[in-house]
Every structure is written in C-alpha cells, then in structure tokens.
Amino acid sequence: MKLVSYKTEDREHLGVFIKGHIYNLNSCDKLLPDNMNEFLWGGDELMERAQKVNAAITSGKMEAKEELFFEMLAPVPHPTSCRDGYAFRQHVESARRNRGVGMIAEFDQYPIFYFTNHNAIQGIGEIECMPDHFEKLDFELEVAVVLNKKARNVKAADADSLIAGYMIMNDMSARTLQMEEMLLNLGPAKGKDFSTVIGPWLVTPDELEKYKVAPKAGHTGNAYNLEMKCVVNGKQVSQGNMADMDWTFAEIIERCAYGCDVLPGDVIGSGTVGTGCFLELNGTGLLNDPNYQTQWLQPGDLVEMEVTGLGMLGNVIEKADTDFSILKLKKK
C-alpha cells in the first residue's frame, strides 16, 4: 500500500495511491482519520483498515471517487521528530578517505544519528534556498522510515514492528555552513535545517517483502535489495543499494529508543548511501584527478531520486529573492 498526504484548498488529507490515482481514505471508511498524524497514532488497527480499503479499490470491489485537483505534500507532513542515521559504511569510509583520515573504528561498534529540523520537512516540488545554502549546496540520497507505535527501550529484534513504512529521503545539505559549524563539535545545524525532502509516498512493509534479504553479518533486522539512484538534470550521478546498509533500521531504532520514547510520526533516515552526494563524489574525483571538475547544486537544477519499490522523488532547486547572508555576519 502506498499512502499519501495531499491538500485541497486549505485542508490536508490522507489518501492511498493506486495505479496512478489517489483516493481519500476517510471517504471510503469513516473510521479512518483524514490526516497522516492521527492515522499513525492508530497503529496496526488503522493500518489494517486502510489495507482493506486499498485491497477493495484495487480489486474493483469498492467504487471510490478519485481525487482530481490537489497538491501533493510530504507523505508525513508534520513528523513528531526527524532523525538521520549514518548506516552505510561505504559512504563514511569514502568521505573520510577523501579527507585524508582513516576509517573510524566506532562506526562498527554502534549506530549513530542526529536530529534535524522536523519543521522543514517537504515533499515533491520546489526547494527554496538562501544565498549561503548555495555555498556548496548538496543532495543526499537516502531511505527513511516512519513509526506508528510508541515504544521505549525496544530491542532491535522487535523494532521492525514499529515501522509503518518506507520513503525516499533527500537530506539537503549546505556544506560550507555545515563544515564551519561542525568545527565547534556540536554537529550539523544550519547546514541541514532548511530542507529535508521525503516522498513521494509512504510504502508499507508488505510491499517490500519480495525484496527482503539477509542483513549484514552480525546485524539484526530487516534488509532489502532496493536499487537507489539520483539523477541531476537528466544525468545519473549516484547509484547504490539499500542492502548495503551496515546498520539496520531496527538497530538504529533500538538506539533511538534507549531511555527515550519513540513516537508515531517519528521519521528516521538511513544516512547517505555510498556515492550518494556531491561531497563524496567530488572528493573521490579530486583524489583520482587533481583537475576533476567539482559539482554542486545550482538554481534551476532538477534532482530526481529513484528507489526500487519506493517510487521517484523529484525537486527543483530555487534561489530565494534576497541577498541576506549569515556567513557575512562572522566576527573577524
């Protein structure tokens, strides 16, 4: 099942995407809420009701009115929080090698994550960026999950049961801002807080069963053979696979929930797949060829991310109509 959030006039709605069409779930079953947040708080009971509606429409047993005039939103427009992991060893190892430092041993000891701005979540469409963001503006090709159960101190062996579904994630990054602020050892903030893109829809785990593979040796949780790629202005720049995640979502959730409640509506990203951003690609290119032409996102660029089973997430980069710069506010 593919769940979507969309807007008609000034109201947000919850729908299901079937064979290129969107149908409102609440109009098909009045016990289903008309927004994603309430739906996620309903856990398995509401998920099962939605699955029945989805099956009935798909089979033709239920006649449902198709939505014709709407604006697509992020599938989870108002997350309770947004964390991003660091699960792909290839990306971490390549990025460190490109900076001239060895692989960090702690990567293999425990999964890590950071909190990003859950109020800057968006879906398909335009991404408006400030002038400072264009100082090495980057995409990051990832997969994300959203939870639909509250839990605390959950073990990895049980954590996949908290996952309502999977989405593509583009963790937008302003690298100059990010690198400057991380010199102070508090992690990324202004380099990340302007936009995190998820979508185009939320795919429930049952749709991915046919792609399931064993996790990496010594790890616990579901893993999936999903091809991942990113195309910028029609040219493919990144390619990877979700099966290359060293840390599973279950293991990341276990760490998130240690001594802390995780909630329905929490979004958790995988971290960047290997080759999944210009920072890594530029670094590798320069390491192999000092004359390599580096690339960063520019106004007007079209970024399209595609993941097997999860769809395609497309965005156009736009420049805000201002010259305001916080980089210029630095004290001498």
N, C-alpha and C positions, 0 to 999 in steps of 0.2 A: 504494500500500500504506500502511496505517495501522498503525503499531507502537505497542504499549502496554506499560507496566510495571504490574504488579499484585501483590498479596500475598495468599497463602492461609495462614492460621495465622501462622507466623513466617518464612515464606520468600517472597522476592521472585522474580518470574518475568517472562519476556518473552513477549508474545503478539502476535497480529495481530487487528485489529478488522475484521470482515466482516459487513455487513448487520445491524448491531445486536448481533452476537455476538462473543465473544472466544475465541480458540483458542490453546493453548500451542504455540509453535513447536518447542520441543525434543521434545515428544511426537510431532510429525509428522516430524521429521528430527533424529536424534540427533547429527548433526554441527553443529547449531545450538546455541549456548550458551543457558542458561536465565536470562540476565540481560543487560540493555542494555549495560553497560560492555564486557563481553567481546565482545558482538556488534559493537559499533562498532569495536573494535580489529581485527576481522576484515576490515574494508574491503569492497571490491567483491565479493570471493569469497563472503562470508557474506550480503551483501545480495542477490546473485543467487540463492543457495539459498533465502532467505526469500521472494523474489519467486515462485519456482517453487511453493513451498508455498501461498502466497497465491492464485496462479492456479488451482492444483489444487482447493483448497477452494471457491473462488468458482464454478468451472465444474461442481462436483459430482463431479469425477474422484477426489477423495480424501475419504474419510469421516474426520472429525475430531471428537473429543469437545469439546463446548462447556463452557467454564468457567461455573459457576453461582453459586458462593459465593466472593467475592473483594473486596478493597479496591483501588480504583484509586489508583495513585501518579502522580507526575510521570513523563512518558514517559522522561526521563533523570533518574533519582532521585539519582544521585551524579556530577554533572559533574566533570571534571578541573579546570575553571575556569569562571567566568561573567563575560563582559564585556558591556557595554552601550554601543551606539553613540549617535550624535547625527545621524541621517541625513536627517531631514525639515526642510527649510528653513522651511516654514510655521510649525511649532511654535516653532522657535528665534526666528524673526523676530517672531512674535506675543508670545512671552514677553518679549523684550527691549523691544518697543514698549510693552507694558503696564507695564514698569518705568521707562519714560521714557528709554531709551537706544536708539541706532541699531543697525542690523544690523551684526554684526561681520564684517569682510572675510575673516578667516581661515576662516570656515565654508566658503567656496567654494574654499579652497586645499588642504585636506587633511581626511580623515575622522578623527574622534577617538572615543575610547571610554574608559570607566573600568572597573575591576574591582569587582565586587560579591561578596557572600558566597555562594560556591558550596555552602556547607553549609546555607544557608537556602532552598534550592530546595524547592518543594512543588507539588502538583497541585490538582485539584478538591477542594472541601471547605471546612473552616473555616480562617480565618486568625486566629490569636490575637495580639492586640496589647496592648502595655503602655500604662499611662496616658499617658505622654509621646507615644506614637505618635498618640494622638487629638488632639493639638495640631496641627490641620490635616492630618488623615490623607487621603491621596490615592491614586488608582489611576493607572496609565499604560498606555495601550493601545498594544501593540507586537506585532511578529512577531519570532521568534527562529529561528536555525538551530543545528544541532549538527553537528560534524565527525566523519568516520570515517576520516581519514587523517592521518598525521604529516607535517608539512611545515615548511620553513624558507626564508625569502626567496622565497616563491612570488609570482608576478606575478598581477595582477588577471585577466589574460586566461585564466589557468589555475585560478584559485581556486575557481570554482563546482564544480569536480570534487571538492573536498574536502567538499562539503556532503552529509550523509546525509539530511537532511530539514528540514522547517519546522514550527513550532509557534506557537500564540498565546503571548504573554508579557504578564503584568501586573507591571510593575516598581513594586511598592508603595513609597510614599514618605511619610515623616513630615516635613512641610515645616518646622515650627518647628525641629526638630533639624537638618535639612539646612541651612537658611539660616543658623543660628547657627554651625555648624562651618565652613561654606564662607567665612565672613568671614576665616578663617585661611589661605585659599588652598590647601588640600590636597584639595579636592573632597569629595564626599559619602561618608559612612561610616555613622554611627549613624542617619542619616536614611533609610538604604536597606538596612541589613544584616539586618533582621528577617524579611523575606519577599520572595521573587521567585517568582511563580507561572508555570508553563509547562504547556501541555497543549492539549486533553485527550489527544491522541496525537501521534505524530511522523509527518508526511505526507511520503512520498518524492517527490523532484522530478518523477518521471514523471507523477504525478497532477496536476501543475500546468502541464503543457505547454500545455494548451488556453487557459490564462490568460496566456501569455507575451506581453510587449510589449517595445518598444524602450526601453532606459534613457534617462535624460535626456541631452540633447546634451552631448557632451564626456566622457561617462562610459562605463565598461566593466563588463560583467557582465549577468547575467540580471535581468530585472524582470518583475513580474507584476501583472495587473489584478485585485486582490483587494479587495473591499469590506470595510471594517473598521468595527465599531461597538461601542459599550459602552452597556449598559442598567443603571441602578441602581434597584432596587426597582420594576421594570417600566417605568421611564421612560427613553427613549433620551436620552443626554446627549452622545454623541460619534459622529462619523461621518467617515471618511476612506478612503484607498485606498493600498494598498501601492505602487502605481505612482507615487505621489507622492514616494517616496524619492529624494532627490537623489544621495546616495552609495549605491552598490550594496553588497550583502553581499560581493561579490568584492573591491571596493576596500577595504572595512573589513578583510577577511581579509588582504589584501596588507600593510596597515599593521600588523596584529597580528603577522604572521609575519616582519617585518623584524628580522633579527638575533636571532630568538627562535623556538623551536619552538612550533607549534600542534599540538595532540594530539587523537586521537579522544576524544570525550566533552567537548570544549570547547563551551560554549554561548555564542552571541553574539547579543545583541539589536539591534534596529534603532534603538532610541530611539523617542521618543513621536511618534505621528502627529499632524498638525495637529488641534486641538480634543480631543486625547486625554487630557486630565487636568483636574481641577478648578482647579489653579493657573492654567493658561492661560484656562480658561473664566471663572473669577472675575475675573481681571484684565481680560479683554476686556469682561465685563459691567459692571464698575465704570467702565471708561474711557468707555463709552457712556451709562451711567446711574449717577450717584452713589448712588442708592437701591437699586441692584441687590442682591438677597439672595444672598450667597455661600453656597456649599455645600461641605461636607467629609464624608467617610465617618464613619458613626456605628455603634456596636454594633448588631448585628442586620441591617445593610444587606446586601442581596443584589447582588453585582456579577456581571454576565454579559457576557462579551466574545465576539463572533462575527466570524469572518473567512471569507470565501468559500473553500471548499475545505479549510479547516483545522478546522472544527467550532465548538463553543461551549464556553467555559471559564467555569465558574460557581464562585463562592466566597461564603461568608457571613462577615462581619466579627464577631469575638468579642472581648470585653474580658477580659484576664487578671484573676484574682481577687487583686489586690494593689493597694496604693497607692504602691508604690516609684517614685520619680521621680528621674532623674538631672538634670533641669532644675533641681530644687530644691537640687542639690549645688553649683551655681555659686558661686564665691567673690565676695564683694562688693567 
